[in-house]
Amino acid sequence: MDDLTDLSKLIDGAIIKSRLNMFGVMMMADPAARHAAIANTLAALPSGAYLIGTGPSTVGIVPLTVDEVVIGRSATPVEKPAEAVTDYQVADAVYLGPYEVSRTHAKVVRRSRPSEPPSYWLVDLSSRCGTFVNGEAVSAQGSGTRLSQGDHVSLGGSHVSTYVFVCK
């Protein structure tokens, strides 16, 4: 396979097949068993705030244990690395290039006041495709959007790179 076009078609087919296979595996599992596994995991988490990754490129648990957590993605081979450091990286490059997550896309800021529980705010870092909470765009200007239990966070408008905010 010397031709890059043939190789790119092979890789494209493998990417699509793996995504479809993963969807099939998820759909064959018993919904009650999936729900129980998620509930068991949530119950095992220590008290605190988390982003629970729900998209194919965000799966995982992001603990919000510091005052600022930056989310983005690593540079692709054809991009210059970002100057800012991200705390958590999304595997957004489905086709070996960025889809819609910026290298420094958004951050969660923990704000504390004496004798009150902390609040958590999602701030867009002037991302290319936007940041959304429950389908509403987070302004790239200003202090961000306050997060509440169960809020659905999306990095980009397609709602592929997603999280659910959990505070326990």
N, C-alpha and C positions, 0 to 999 in steps of 0.2 A: 504494500500500500504506500506508494510514493506520492501520490497526488493528494494535496491538502484538502481539496474539495471532497474526495472520497472519504478521507479520514474525518473531516468535519461532519459529513452525513452519518457516518458510523457513530460518532460521539453523540450527535443529536438524537439518533434513534435510541441509544443506550440511556440517555437522560430521560427521554419520554417514557421508555419502558420501565425504568426504575421508579419514576413518580407514579405511574399507573399501578405497578405491583404493590407499592406501599399503600396506596388507596385501597386496593383489593384486600390486602392483609388486614387493614383497619376495619373494613366493612364486614369481613368474615368473622371477626371477633364478636363475642356476645356483648351487647351494649351494657348490660348490668355488670359484667366482669370489667369492662373498660372503666365504668364509673367507679366501681369499688377500688380499682387500682389507683385511680386519680385521688379518690377520697383518702385512701391509706397513705399516699405520699403527702398530701396536704396535712394530714393529722400528724405525721412524723416531723414536719418542719418546726423548728423552734419559733417562738413568738417573734414577730417582726413583719416587715413589708417585703414583698416579692413581685417581680414580673414573671409570670408563668408563660413561657414561650409556647405558642399554639400553631405557628406556621411551619411549613416544611423547612425553612431556613432559620427558624428561631427556637426550635424545640429545646427546652431546658428550663432551668430555674435560675433566675437572676436575683440574688439577695441584695436588698437595698440597705446595706449596713453602714454606709458612709454618707456624708452630706451631699455628694454629687456623684452620679454614675452616668458616664457617657457611653452611648451605644452608636455603633457605626459598622463599617466593614473594612477589611484590608484592601489595599490597592491591588488592582489586577496587574498582570505583567506589562500592560501597555499604558499604565498610569504612573504618575509620580506619587510616591508615598505621601500621606497626609502629614502635616506638621504637628497636628494635635494627636494625642494619645487617646485611644478608646479603651474603656474598661471591659466592654463586652462586644464581641464582633459577630455580626450576622453573616451567615454564609449565603449571600444574596446573588452570587454570580452563577446563576443557573446555566447560562451559556458562556461561561468563562469570562464574562464581562458583567459589569453592574446591571442590575435590573431596575431597582428604584431606591435602594438604600444608599445614602451618601456615606462617604468615609467617616465623617463626624456628623451624624444625623440628628440626634436628639439627646437630651439628658434628663434624668430624674433628679430633682433637687429636694432634699429633706430640709424642712424648716421647723425649727423648734422654738417654743415659747415656754417660759417657766410655768410649771404646774399644769401644763396641757400636753396631750399626746402630740407627737410630731405630725405635720401634714406633708404630703408628697405632691410635687408639682412636675408636670411634664413640659419641657421647654424645647421647642424646635430650634435647631442650630443653623437656620437658613438652608435647610436641606433642599435638594433639587426637586423632589416629588412630594414634599410635605409630610406632616405628622398629624395623626388624627386620634381623637378620643371619642369613642362611640359614634364614629362617622363624621364628627365635626372637626374642621381644621383647627390646629393649634397655631396661633399667630407666631410668625417668626420674630415679631417685635414684642417686647413686654415680658411679663413675669411667667407666662405659661398658663397651663390649665391644671387646676387642682384635681388630683386623682381620688376616686372613691372606690370602695370595695366592689369588685366585679367589672370595673371599667374595661372596655376593650380598646387597646392601643394598637394603632397600625402605623408602620413606617412606610408611607406611600399610599396612594389612593386605591390600589388594587386589593388591599386587605389580604395580602399573601404573607407578609412579614409582620406577624401579629403577636400580641401578648395580652394576658388578662392580669389586672392589678389585684393582688391579694394582700390583705393586712390582717394578721391574726395576733 
